[in-house]
Amino acid sequence: MDPAAYVMGCDAKGYCGAAAAAVLLLAAAGAASADSLPDSPLYPLKGVLENARGVLAFSATDRLAYHLDLARIRLTEAETMIARHRVDLAGASLKALDDQLNSAALVVQSERHADPAAAARLQERLRQAVTNDDQQLADLQGQARTPAAASAIVQARAHAADALKLAQEPSASPTASPGGRPTPSRSNGQASPTSTP
């Protein structure tokens, strides 16, 4: 065996090449899935990558940004699915939007005990996001061509307003979940494989 190959953990059978090819394939699939939509076969991989990103959000500011970013992505997906007349997938994206806004509200609630000033700043960011989302949803509601789509949008607007109210309520305990990390039930309209983002 070549000493250099031994140091790198490779042997004459080409395991290094196979490992490198697998890494490149996974990286390419991850990049391709980043922009996938609910009607794409790569969409479940997108959710896995989003959940992995959420695990790396340690501070309350990072967790809020993570949830608001996913909420924005879900809203964009819903718009696209409505344009493609896929009301079922649009409804799932709007539900996931609701889940992300609720998770963001729980971040604000849990931060209120640790740092009220920081919680006020987070709440303002949430308020701005909900205001922007509501405007987008109102525009989308005007474009809805079916009663089912219009109904899903009306519900999403109401749930967004409810998330803002939730953020203003005092939490029952110093943390919203074990470890102080709010846990969304969904990230992309599918059940999350883990309990933390």
C-alpha positions, -999 to 999 in steps of 0.1 A, spaced: 0 0 0 12 35 -8 22 53 24 4 85 14 -28 66 7 -24 48 41 -21 81 59 -52 94 42 -71 62 51 -73 50 15 -62 17 2 -56 1 -33 -93 -9 -36 -103 27 -43 -123 34 -11 -110 70 -11 -124 76 -45 -158 61 -36 -159 82 -4 -150 114 -23 -177 106 -49 -203 101 -21 -194 134 -5 -197 152 -38 -230 135 -45 -244 145 -11 -232 180 -15 -248 183 -49 -281 168 -37 -280 193 -8 -274 222 -30 -302 211 -54 -326 205 -26 -321 240 -11 -344 255 -38 -367 226 -41 -405 231 -37 -431 209 -21 -438 191 -54 -402 181 -59 -387 147 -50 -358 165 -33 -381 184 -9 -378 160 20 -340 164 19 -346 202 21 -364 196 54 -336 175 68 -310 202 59 -332 229 74 -335 209 107 -298 205 108 -294 242 104 -318 248 133 -297 226 156 -269 251 151 -290 281 162 -279 286 198 -288 321 208 -324 335 210 -315 359 182 -303 330 160 -333 309 167 -357 337 159 -339 344 127 -340 307 118 -378 305 124 -385 337 106 -363 326 76 -382 293 74 -415 312 77 -405 333 47 -395 303 27 -428 285 35 -447 316 24 -428 317 -9 -435 280 -14 -472 285 -8 -473 313 -34 -457 291 -59 -480 262 -52 -510 284 -55 -497 296 -88 -493 260 -99 -529 252 -87 -515 228 -60 -538 240 -32 -531 209 -11 -493 216 -11 -500 254 -6 -521 245 24 -493 224 39 -468 252 33 -492 277 50 -495 253 79 -457 251 82 -456 289 80 -479 290 110 -457 265 129 -426 286 123 -443 318 134 -455 301 166 -420 288 172 -407 323 168 -432 335 193 -421 309 218 -385 321 214 -396 356 223 -416 343 253 -387 323 266 -363 352 262 -385 375 282 -374 358 315 -337 359 306 -334 393 291 -365 415 288 -348 441 267 -336 415 242 -371 400 242 -385 434 233 -361 436 203 -370 401 192 -407 408 195 -403 439 173 -385 417 147 -414 392 149 -439 420 146 -422 433 114 -421 398 99 -458 392 107 -467 425 91 -447 417 60 -461 382 58 -497 395 63 -492 420 34 -479 391 12 -508 369 23 -533 397 16 -519 401 -20 -520 363 -24 -556 362 -11 -565 386 -39 -550 361 -64 -566 330 -50 -588 313 -76 -604 287 -55 -624 288 -22 -600 263 -7 -570 285 -14 -587 316 -2 -597 298 30 -562 285 37 -548 320 32 -574 335 56 -565 309 82 -528 316 77 -534 353 83 -553 347 115 -527 323 127 -499 348 120 -518 374 141 -522 347 169 -485 341 169 -478 378 175 -503 377 204 -486 346 218 -453 364 218 -468 391 239 -481 367 265 -460 358 295 -448 323 294 -459 298 321 -423 289 329 -388 303 323 -383 280 293 -407 272 265 -393 236 263 -366 215 279 -333 234 275 -351 267 267 -353 258 230 -388 261 215 -395 231 193 -415 235 161 -437 205 151 -429 211 115 -403 228 93 -416 222 58 -451 208 62 -438 173 72 -433 159 107 -399 168 120 -377 138 127 -362 155 158 -378 173 187 -355 203 184 -349 224 153 
